[in-house]
Amino acid sequence: MKLLIVGGGGREHALAWKFARDNPACDIVAAPGNPGIAELGRCVNVGAADVSRLVALARAERPDLTVVGPEAPLAAGLVDALRDAGLPAFGPGAAAARIESSKRFAKELMARAGVATARAIASSDPALARDAVRHMGLPVVIKATGLAAGKGVIVCASVADAEAAIDTMLIEHAHGAAGNEILVEEFMQGEELSLFVITDGTNVLPMMPAQDHKRLLEGDRGPNTGGMGAYAPVAVGTPERVQDIVERVILPALGALRAEGTPFTGLLYAGLMLTATGPRVVEFNCRFGDPETQALLPLLESDLVAPLLAVARGEPLGTEPLRWSARHAVTTVVAAAGYPDAPRTGAPITLPDFAPDVHIFHAGTARRADGTLVTAGGRVLSVTAVAASLADAQQASAAAAHGVTFEGKQYRADIGWRELRRNARTA
């Protein structure tokens, strides 16, 4: 079997690792890939956003399945183009991908579907956005409505902070076109949970819930990032809660997309806030999340290719639930100096020898002509440890992240801290 993976981050390396573990004889091609994926297959220097060249590559390679990792090519219509070429591709078409590429579209869709989410006011006018802040109350969340690599969200405790965030997005254009329109959104209290479901547009196959850590610094301080780590399983993500989320969030959203004439097939990711009144949607993503994927896939005992291939071929999903390890996984992201605002690249990286239950997934890395591994992005590596307990997994992941060396590295040693605190209270 030949598999084409579009993307070059930690998520794509984790997918390649899982595919290779389940199907050792499979032929993996990645575009553009990264040095970690290059150890599992062949990397082709075609950018993940270059739709025409990706389609040409797929025509030449004739993969049995193409899996699109990042959101940008999904929003740009890569899956539509691959399907038009008669090539099986896993992911939504561009119209359905709007559930991530346009936060305004997602809010309007949720309103029609009756899905609980935060109140929000959309605006592209700075003065009207400032008025919306006063209407919404504090604290308040300012969000770019477009794709901003997970960094277009600012939680503001004061009016001055909110106005500065508005100016950053609408006047200074810090996120480019993604921030030409913003949401002034109600701040929700609770604990966050990430739930992925594989879907054929109607039927769903839920994955194990995970919890992401968006803030740069330990104790959930500092600026928002694309994600500094994740862990699974999560005690609050019980089977009963997952079923409740599927019934109250996932199925209504999928039904609304079908009613739009744009059924969603692929991986739907619901970022949720577990509030006192029940789960409310923070955001939807139209693809595997990063870094949650790096924590989940080492725990997944079922073959992953089979359901992805069924969806890509337009076949209905089976009803057999996915099988999961009873162990725990913690992923610690090792980020470059200056991340998230201005990551510094080109720093040589030294990797220690890792224990068998520690997996290192490359993200922002590259190799120089002399073979030296160097930083090449903001989130450089994802270090996942699997162990019998969360505490052991956290310790092993943090220790391995500590053992990675490059100038100015940043990482959090407290991934999973809420769960460990909860465990201590109930001990």
C-alpha positions in Angstrom: 0.0 0.0 0.0 1.2 3.5 -0.9 0.3 6.4 1.4 0.8 10.1 0.6 0.9 12.4 3.6 0.5 16.1 3.0 2.3 18.3 5.6 5.6 18.4 7.5 4.8 18.9 11.2 4.7 16.8 14.3 1.1 15.7 13.5 2.3 14.3 10.1 5.3 12.6 11.6 3.0 10.9 14.2 0.6 9.8 11.4 3.6 8.4 9.4 4.8 6.6 12.5 1.4 5.1 13.1 1.0 4.0 9.5 4.4 2.4 9.5 3.9 0.6 12.8 0.5 -0.9 11.7 1.7 -1.6 8.1 5.5 -2.1 8.1 5.5 -2.9 4.4 3.6 0.3 3.4 5.3 2.9 1.1 5.1 6.3 2.7 5.5 9.5 0.7 5.3 12.9 2.3 5.1 16.4 0.9 7.1 18.2 2.1 7.7 15.9 5.1 10.5 16.5 7.6 13.7 14.8 8.8 11.8 12.5 11.1 9.4 11.4 8.4 12.4 10.8 6.1 13.4 8.0 8.4 10.1 6.2 7.6 9.6 7.0 4.0 10.3 9.4 1.1 10.0 13.1 1.3 9.2 15.2 -1.8 9.9 19.0 -1.7 6.4 20.1 -2.5 4.8 22.6 -0.1 1.6 21.7 1.7 -0.1 24.8 0.4 0.8 24.2 -3.3 -2.4 22.5 -4.5 -1.6 22.2 -8.1 1.8 20.6 -7.5 0.3 18.3 -4.9 -2.3 17.1 -7.3 0.4 16.5 -9.9 2.5 14.6 -7.3 -0.5 12.4 -6.4 -1.2 11.8 -10.1 2.4 10.6 -10.5 2.6 8.6 -7.4 -1.0 7.1 -7.5 -1.2 6.5 -3.8 -3.9 4.3 -2.4 -4.7 7.0 0.1 -3.8 10.7 0.6 -4.1 12.1 4.1 -4.0 15.9 4.3 -2.6 17.0 7.7 -2.7 20.9 7.8 -5.8 23.0 7.6 -4.6 25.4 4.9 -4.6 23.0 2.0 -8.0 21.7 3.1 -9.4 25.2 3.1 -7.7 25.7 -0.3 -9.6 22.8 -1.8 -6.9 20.1 -2.1 -9.3 17.3 -1.3 -11.8 18.5 -3.9 -9.0 18.6 -6.5 -7.8 15.1 -5.6 -11.3 13.7 -5.7 -11.8 15.3 -9.1 -8.7 13.5 -10.2 -10.1 10.2 -9.0 -7.7 9.9 -6.1 -8.9 8.8 -2.7 -8.2 11.5 -0.1 -9.0 11.8 3.5 -10.3 15.2 4.6 -13.2 17.6 4.0 -13.7 19.7 0.9 -13.1 23.4 1.0 -16.8 24.2 1.7 -17.0 21.9 4.7 -13.5 23.0 5.9 -15.0 26.5 6.5 -16.0 25.1 9.9 -12.3 25.9 10.8 -11.3 28.4 8.1 -14.0 30.8 9.1 -14.9 31.1 12.8 -17.8 33.3 11.8 -19.2 30.5 9.5 -18.7 28.1 12.4 -20.6 30.3 14.8 -23.5 30.7 12.4 -23.6 27.0 11.7 -23.7 26.2 15.4 -26.5 28.7 15.9 -28.6 26.9 13.2 -27.7 23.5 14.6 -28.5 24.4 18.3 -24.9 23.6 19.4 -23.9 25.4 22.6 -21.0 27.8 22.2 -19.8 31.2 23.5 -21.7 34.4 22.5 -19.7 36.3 19.9 -19.9 39.5 17.9 -18.1 39.6 14.5 -16.6 42.9 13.3 -14.0 44.2 10.9 -14.3 47.8 12.2 -12.1 48.7 15.2 -14.5 51.2 16.7 -17.4 48.7 16.5 -15.2 46.0 17.9 -14.3 48.2 20.9 -18.1 48.8 21.5 -18.6 45.0 21.4 -16.0 44.6 24.2 -18.1 46.9 26.4 -21.2 45.0 25.5 -19.7 41.6 26.1 -18.1 42.3 29.4 -14.8 41.1 30.9 -12.8 39.0 30.6 -13.3 38.8 26.9 -11.7 36.8 24.1 -10.5 38.4 20.8 -10.2 36.0 17.9 -9.1 36.3 14.3 -11.9 34.6 12.3 -9.5 33.1 9.7 -6.6 30.6 9.9 -3.9 31.9 12.2 -2.0 28.7 13.1 -3.6 28.5 16.5 -2.2 31.9 17.6 -5.0 34.3 16.6 -6.7 34.1 20.1 -6.1 36.6 22.9 -7.8 36.4 26.3 -8.1 39.9 27.7 -8.7 40.8 31.4 -9.2 44.5 30.8 -10.7 46.9 28.2 -7.2 48.2 27.5 -5.9 44.7 26.7 -8.9 44.0 24.5 -8.5 47.3 22.6 -4.8 46.5 22.1 -5.7 43.1 20.8 -8.2 44.6 18.4 -5.7 47.1 17.1 -3.1 44.3 16.7 -5.4 42.4 14.4 -7.5 45.0 12.6 -5.1 47.9 12.3 -1.6 46.3 12.5 -2.7 43.2 10.6 -0.6 40.9 12.8 -2.3 37.8 11.3 -2.7 39.1 7.8 -6.0 38.4 6.0 -6.9 35.9 8.8 -7.4 38.8 11.1 -9.3 41.2 8.8 -12.4 40.2 10.7 -12.5 39.3 14.4 -14.8 37.8 16.9 -15.3 39.6 20.2 -16.3 36.5 22.2 -17.6 35.7 25.7 -15.0 34.1 28.0 -16.0 30.6 29.1 -15.1 29.1 32.5 -14.3 25.4 32.8 -11.9 22.7 31.7 -11.0 22.2 28.1 -11.3 18.9 26.2 -10.4 17.9 22.7 -12.4 15.3 20.9 -11.6 13.9 17.4 -14.1 11.9 15.4 -13.5 10.2 12.1 -16.7 10.6 10.0 -18.1 9.7 6.7 -20.4 12.7 6.9 -23.2 10.9 8.8 -21.6 8.1 11.0 -18.8 8.9 13.5 -16.0 6.9 15.1 -14.9 8.8 18.2 -11.3 8.8 19.3 -10.0 9.0 22.9 -10.4 12.6 24.3 -7.2 14.5 25.0 -6.3 17.8 26.6 -4.2 20.4 25.0 -2.1 23.1 26.8 -2.2 26.3 24.7 -0.3 28.8 26.9 3.5 29.1 26.5 4.4 28.9 30.2 3.9 26.5 33.0 0.7 27.0 35.1 -1.1 28.1 31.9 0.6 31.5 31.8 1.9 33.6 28.9 0.6 34.0 25.4 -1.4 31.5 23.4 0.4 29.2 21.1 -0.4 26.4 18.6 -0.1 24.0 21.6 2.7 23.3 24.0 1.7 19.8 24.9 -1.1 17.3 25.4 -2.0 14.2 27.3 -4.5 11.3 27.2 -6.6 9.8 28.6 -8.4 12.5 30.5 -10.5 11.6 33.5 -13.3 14.0 32.6 -13.5 12.5 29.1 -15.6 9.5 30.2 -17.4 7.3 27.7 -20.7 8.9 28.9 -19.4 12.4 28.3 -18.0 11.4 24.9 -21.5 10.1 23.9 -23.1 13.2 25.2 -20.7 15.4 23.1 -21.4 13.3 20.0 -25.1 13.7 20.4 -25.2 17.3 21.4 -22.3 18.7 19.4 -20.9 16.4 16.7 -24.1 15.0 15.1 -25.9 18.3 15.0 -22.9 20.0 13.4 -22.6 17.3 10.8 -26.4 17.5 10.1 -26.1 21.2 9.6 -23.3 20.8 7.1 -25.3 18.2 5.2 -28.2 20.6 5.1 -25.9 23.2 3.6 -25.1 20.8 0.8 -21.5 20.5 2.0 -21.3 17.2 4.0 -18.1 16.9 6.1 -16.0 13.8 5.6 -12.7 13.3 7.4 -11.6 14.2 10.9 -13.7 16.6 12.8 -12.1 18.1 15.9 -14.2 19.7 18.6 -12.4 21.9 21.0 -14.7 22.0 24.0 -15.1 23.9 27.3 -16.7 21.7 30.0 -18.8 24.4 31.7 -21.2 24.1 34.7 -24.1 24.0 32.2 -22.5 21.3 29.9 -20.0 21.2 27.0 -19.7 24.3 24.9 -17.7 24.5 21.7 -14.6 26.7 21.8 -13.8 25.9 18.2 -14.0 23.3 15.5 -11.0 22.1 13.5 -11.3 20.2 10.2 -8.3 17.9 10.7 -6.1 16.0 13.2 -5.1 18.4 16.0 -1.5 19.1 16.8 -0.1 18.2 19.5 -3.1 16.0 20.5 -2.4 13.6 17.6 1.1 13.0 18.9 -0.3 11.9 22.3 -3.2 9.8 21.0 -1.6 7.7 18.2 0.9 5.9 20.5 -2.1 4.7 22.5 -4.2 3.6 19.5 -4.1 -0.1 19.1 -6.5 -0.3 16.2 -5.3 0.0 12.6 -5.8 3.6 11.5 -5.5 3.2 7.8 -8.7 1.2 7.4 -11.2 3.8 8.6 -9.4 6.6 6.8 -9.4 4.6 3.6 -13.1 3.8 3.9 -14.0 7.5 4.3 -11.7 8.5 1.4 -13.4 6.0 -0.8 -16.8 7.2 0.1 -17.7 4.0 1.9 -19.7 4.0 5.2 -17.7 3.7 8.4 -18.0 0.4 10.3 -19.5 0.3 13.8 -16.6 -1.4 15.5 -15.1 1.1 18.1 -11.4 1.9 18.1 -9.3 0.0 20.6 -7.0 1.9 23.0 -4.1 1.0 25.3 -4.8 1.3 29.0 -1.6 3.3 29.4 -1.1 7.1 29.6 0.7 9.4 27.1 2.1 12.8 27.6 3.4 14.9 24.8 5.8 17.8 25.5 6.5 20.3 22.8 10.0 21.7 22.6 9.8 25.1 21.0 12.3 27.5 19.5 13.6 30.6 21.1 11.3 33.5 20.4 8.2 31.3 19.9 5.4 32.1 19.4 6.0 35.7 18.1 9.4 35.4 16.3 10.9 31.9 16.5 14.6 31.8 15.8 15.7 29.1 13.3 19.0 27.5 12.3 20.1 26.4 15.8 21.8 23.0 15.8 19.9 20.3 17.6 21.3 17.4 19.6 19.0 14.6 20.4 19.6 12.2 23.3 19.0 8.4 23.2 15.4 7.8 24.0 13.8 5.0 26.0 11.6 2.6 24.0 8.4 4.1 25.3 9.5 7.7 24.3 8.7 8.8 20.8 10.1 12.0 19.3 8.1 13.6 16.5 9.8 16.2 14.3 8.0 19.4 13.5 10.1 22.5 12.9 13.3 20.8 11.9 15.6 20.6 8.9 18.9 19.1 7.9 21.7 21.1 6.5 23.8 19.8 3.6 26.3 18.4 6.1 23.6 16.4 7.9 23.3 18.7 10.9 19.8 18.8 12.3 18.7 22.4 13.0 15.6 24.3 14.1 13.3 25.4 11.2 10.1 26.5 12.9 8.4 27.5 16.1 7.4 24.2 17.5 10.5 22.1 16.9 9.8 18.7 18.4 7.0 16.8 20.1 8.3 14.4 22.8 5.7 11.7 23.7 6.2 9.3 26.6 3.9 6.4 27.3 3.7 4.8 30.7 1.5 3.0 33.1 0.6 6.2 35.0 0.2 9.8 34.0 2.8 10.9 36.6 5.3 8.5 35.1 4.5 9.6 31.5 4.8 13.2 32.5 8.1 12.7 34.2 9.5 10.7 31.2 8.3 13.2 28.7 9.7 16.2 30.6 13.0 14.4 31.1 13.3 13.6 27.4 12.5 17.2 26.5 15.1 18.4 28.9 17.6 16.1 27.2 17.1 17.8 23.8 19.6 20.6 23.4 19.5 23.6 21.1 20.0 27.3 21.9 17.0 29.0 23.5 14.7 26.0 23.7 11.4 26.4 25.5 9.2 23.7 26.9 6.7 23.1 29.7 7.4 20.4 32.3 3.9 20.5 33.7 1.8 18.9 30.9 -1.1 17.1 32.5 -1.0 19.2 35.7 -4.7 19.5 36.1 -5.1 15.7 36.0 -2.3 15.2 38.4 -3.8 17.7 40.8 -7.2 16.0 40.4 -5.6 12.6 41.2 -3.9 14.0 44.3 -7.2 15.3 45.6 -8.9 11.9 45.2 -5.9 9.9 46.5 
